Amino acid sequence: MKILTVTDLFIKKEVVETALREKLCHIENLQIENFSVDFPITPLQYSDGEVTEFVGSEEDIIERISDVDHLVVHTSPITKRVLEHAKQLKSISVTRGGAINVNIEAATKMNLPVFNTPGRNSSAVAEFTVGLFIAETRNIARSHETTRQGKWIDDYYMYDKTEYELSSKVIGLMGYGNIGEKVCKLLSGFGCKVLVYDPYISQVESNAELVALDTLLTEADILSLHMRVTPETTGMINMEFMKKMKPSAILVNTARGPLVNYSDLYEALTSGIIARAALDTFESEPIAEEDPLLKLDNVTLTNHIAGASRNAVKISAEIMAEDLNAFLEGREVKNLVNKDYDK
């Protein structure tokens, strides 16, 4: 049996192969071949085509896939054209939560199951999100930058430049999936009030309260986004939305850039509609050098690294290997994307 792993500088070849060999140790003549792309040095490309987020070329996979039984891939584009060259392929494992670099419709028509690894980095993103709450409210990034420049800024010890601690804040969470729930659990140790808006759930942690959207917007001191990108949520965070927030509010986005209208956000931040923001994702990535957000002092910016942890890579590889093993043994696969493929 031959497995092709397509890895990169985040999802490391060694971690993936170790997980596969541990789970598939019962398989004789297991052959694992690898090809690596240079993500994240080459950033994700975005497209309106059959795959929407990827790194690399179809040709890279086509020239290697003809005799492959099982494909393990992170960001490379698995298009209909690629699949047409996969004469022996029996499954596709995607080592990320969203299999948006795979043409699911084409795979389904070819009777190829697609597995993903949801929740692989939920703890990493949750920790990072709370870190941004603290960094933005306690001037950590701003103080670092000025101190690094040799400037000892006393302003950050002045009352008017300080903030209330998280224990005095109302935290609003929009979306209560894996990440939103873990943020909520982490916040239990800070003693803050947590409000949750998610129209698809009916129960939250004991330290939180499920509320209507308008209540969330008018009461939250920090509003943190944890929704999926859908036609309904794309551009949802616009000027009309932000005008309902407190003028002292902080917007935090560690989810996806398309949720926010960034032109409206810039206007809101410069006109006092909201006070500040902490952003890990953007409208287009990498962020343009001339983006006006880069010139603002009331924003903490990071370059889409909330999900980057070694734990996330290990979890991803283990979930992938477990599901592939279940498939090979004829057991139910936990994370099957195209449940309607013809078994």
PyMOL commands that set and color helices and strands:
alter all, ss='L'
color gray80, all
select helices_A, chain A and resi 13-23+58-65+80-84+104-109+122-137+140-148+154-157+159-161+166-168+178-187+213-219+239-242+257-259+262-271+292-295+310-328
alter helices_A, ss='H'
color red, helices_A
select strands_A, chain A and resi 2-7+31-36+45-46+53-54+70-73+91-94+114-115+170-174+193-197+208-210+222-225+250-253+276-279+299-301
alter strands_A, ss='S'
color yellow, strands_A
deselect
rebuild
show_as cartoon
